[in-house]
């Protein structure tokens, strides 16, 4: 899970570095942000990001995205 606004760089820049790395290029990523420009979304998609969560988000939305990325079904109460 990567926030779009990071110290010293933007999340899409960090994702680009990960995807260009032999060690981390297959890492599954969820990008979160309170504000994304269209070009940021397009760049994230270009780097293989399929899950983007916009702030503010609920616990259910985040758990749903994580379960989607990890291919783990979510059943029942999420009030933990």
C-alpha positions as CSV (number, residue, x, y, z in Angstrom):
1,X,0.0,0.0,0.0
2,X,1.6,3.2,-1.2
3,X,0.4,6.7,-0.5
4,X,0.7,9.0,-3.5
5,X,2.3,11.8,-1.5
6,X,5.6,10.6,0.0
7,X,8.5,12.5,1.5
8,X,10.7,13.7,-1.4
9,X,8.8,12.1,-4.2
10,X,5.4,11.1,-5.5
11,X,4.0,7.6,-5.2
12,X,3.9,7.1,-8.9
13,X,7.7,7.8,-9.0
14,X,8.2,5.2,-6.3
15,X,6.0,2.7,-8.2
16,X,8.2,3.3,-11.3
17,X,11.3,2.5,-9.3
18,X,9.7,-0.7,-7.9
19,X,8.6,-1.9,-11.4
20,X,12.0,-1.2,-12.8
21,X,13.6,-3.3,-10.1
22,X,14.3,-6.9,-10.7
23,X,13.6,-7.8,-7.1
24,X,10.3,-5.9,-6.7
25,X,8.9,-5.7,-10.2
26,X,6.2,-8.3,-9.6
27,X,5.0,-6.6,-6.3
28,X,1.3,-6.0,-6.1
29,X,0.5,-2.4,-5.3
30,X,-2.5,-0.5,-3.9
31,X,-2.1,3.3,-4.4
32,X,-4.0,5.6,-2.0
33,X,-4.4,9.3,-2.3
34,X,-6.6,12.2,-1.4
35,X,-5.9,13.8,-4.7
36,X,-4.8,12.3,-8.0
37,X,-4.4,14.0,-11.3
38,X,-5.5,12.1,-14.4
39,X,-1.9,11.8,-15.6
40,X,-1.0,10.2,-12.2
41,X,-3.8,7.6,-12.6
42,X,-2.7,6.8,-16.1
43,X,0.9,6.5,-15.1
44,X,0.0,4.2,-12.2
45,X,-2.1,2.0,-14.6
46,X,0.8,2.0,-17.0
47,X,3.0,0.5,-14.2
48,X,0.4,-2.2,-13.5
49,X,-1.4,-0.7,-10.6
50,X,-5.0,-2.0,-10.7
51,X,-6.2,-0.9,-7.3
52,X,-6.4,2.8,-6.4
53,X,-8.2,4.0,-3.2
54,X,-9.2,7.6,-2.9
55,X,-9.2,9.3,0.6
56,X,-11.3,9.4,2.6
57,X,-12.0,5.7,2.4
58,X,-13.7,3.3,4.8
59,X,-12.2,0.3,6.4
60,X,-14.5,-1.9,4.2
61,X,-13.2,-0.2,1.0
62,X,-9.5,-0.8,2.1
63,X,-10.1,-4.4,3.2
64,X,-12.0,-5.0,-0.1
65,X,-9.0,-3.7,-2.1
66,X,-6.5,-5.7,-0.1
67,X,-8.5,-8.9,-0.4
68,X,-8.8,-8.3,-4.2
69,X,-5.0,-7.9,-4.6
70,X,-4.3,-10.9,-2.4
71,X,-7.1,-13.0,-3.9
72,X,-8.5,-13.6,-0.4
73,X,-12.3,-13.6,0.1
74,X,-13.7,-11.4,2.8
75,X,-16.7,-12.7,4.7
76,X,-18.5,-11.5,7.8
77,X,-17.9,-8.6,10.2
78,X,-15.0,-6.3,9.7
79,X,-15.3,-4.4,13.0
80,X,-11.9,-5.2,14.4
